[in-house]
Each structure stands twice: as C-alpha cells, then as structure tokens.
Amino acid sequence: MSVQQYLQIGLGILMLVVAILAVESKKVINAVIYLSLLSLLAVVGFALMNAPDVAITEAVIGSGLVTALFVFTLLGVNKEAVTEGGENE
C-alpha cells in the first residue's frame, strides 16, 4: 500500500468519527461545526483523489455556503425564542 492509500484510509476513519459526533451532538451549534469539519475533510479527500474541481465546489458550497446558512438560521431561531419569551430569557 502506498502512503496516499494510508492517508485516504485515515481520512475516511476520521470522517466517520466526525459524522458520528455530528449526529450524537446534544447542542445544535456543535453539530453544525462538526458538519462543517466533515465537509472540510471531504475537500481534503477530493484533493487526495486528484479531483480539484470537485474539491473547490465542495469547499465553496459545502463548507462555506451551507455552514453560513446553518449559522444564520440558528441565530434567527435563537432571537425568535428570546423575543417570544422562550427558555432563553
């Protein structure tokens, strides 16, 4: 086995661990952070597989746009909970 194959196996295991952490996370913001990290690891995986176009697309859409959308949505939900007299008072 070559070094690149060992890197891909290690990256795959790390991606599985981060995915499990995202699913099992109790706080939603932690799950969003784990999903962002998972997407960044996918970018590294695509780069290792010599697919730079897919890696760039995943970096822009998966890591950047989707993470920003999740964070802004969470901020909006938290503001609504405070103004409606939710548990965050």
C-alpha positions as CSV (number, residue, x, y, z in Angstrom):
1,M,0.0,0.0,0.0
2,S,1.2,3.5,-0.8
3,V,1.3,6.5,1.5
4,Q,-1.7,8.0,-0.3
5,Q,-3.8,5.0,0.4
6,Y,-2.9,5.1,4.1
7,L,-3.9,8.8,4.1
8,Q,-7.2,8.0,2.4
9,I,-8.0,5.3,4.9
10,G,-7.1,7.5,7.8
11,L,-9.2,10.4,6.4
12,G,-12.1,8.0,5.9
13,I,-11.9,6.9,9.5
14,L,-11.7,10.5,10.7
15,M,-14.7,11.4,8.6
16,L,-16.7,8.6,10.2
17,V,-15.8,9.7,13.7
18,V,-16.7,13.4,12.9
19,A,-20.0,12.2,11.3
20,I,-20.9,10.2,14.4
21,L,-20.0,13.2,16.6
22,A,-22.3,15.4,14.5
23,V,-25.2,13.0,14.8
24,E,-24.7,12.4,18.5
25,S,-24.1,16.1,19.5
26,K,-26.5,17.5,22.0
27,K,-26.1,21.1,21.0
28,V,-27.2,22.2,17.5
29,I,-24.3,24.6,17.1
30,N,-21.8,21.8,17.8
31,A,-23.5,19.6,15.2
32,V,-23.2,22.5,12.7
33,I,-19.5,22.8,13.5
34,Y,-19.0,19.1,13.1
35,L,-20.8,19.1,9.7
36,S,-18.6,21.9,8.6
37,L,-15.5,20.0,9.6
38,L,-16.8,16.9,7.8
39,S,-17.2,19.0,4.7
40,L,-13.6,20.3,5.0
41,L,-12.4,16.7,5.4
42,A,-14.3,15.8,2.2
43,V,-12.4,18.6,0.5
44,V,-9.1,17.1,1.5
45,G,-10.3,13.7,0.4
46,F,-11.3,15.0,-3.1
47,A,-7.9,16.7,-3.3
48,L,-6.2,13.5,-2.5
49,M,-8.2,11.8,-5.2
50,N,-6.9,14.3,-7.8
51,A,-10.3,16.0,-8.2
52,P,-9.6,19.6,-7.7
53,D,-12.7,20.9,-9.4
54,V,-14.9,18.8,-7.0
55,A,-12.8,19.9,-4.0
56,I,-13.3,23.6,-4.9
57,T,-17.0,23.1,-5.4
58,E,-17.3,21.3,-2.1
59,A,-15.3,24.0,-0.3
60,V,-17.4,26.8,-1.6
61,I,-20.8,25.2,-1.3
62,G,-20.4,22.6,1.4
63,S,-18.1,24.3,3.8
64,G,-18.9,27.9,3.1
65,L,-22.4,28.4,2.0
66,V,-24.2,25.6,3.9
67,T,-22.4,26.4,7.1
68,A,-23.2,30.1,6.9
69,L,-26.8,29.2,6.2
70,F,-27.0,26.9,9.2
71,V,-25.4,29.5,11.5
72,F,-27.6,32.4,10.3
73,T,-30.7,30.2,10.7
74,L,-29.6,29.3,14.3
75,L,-29.1,32.9,15.1
76,G,-32.5,33.7,13.8
77,V,-34.2,30.9,15.7
78,N,-32.4,32.0,18.9
79,K,-33.6,35.6,18.5
80,E,-37.2,34.5,17.9
81,A,-37.1,32.3,21.1
82,V,-35.9,35.3,23.2
83,T,-38.5,37.7,21.8
84,E,-41.3,35.1,22.2
85,G,-40.4,34.6,25.9
86,G,-38.9,31.2,25.4
87,E,-36.5,29.4,27.6
88,N,-33.6,31.7,26.7
89,E,-34.8,34.7,28.8
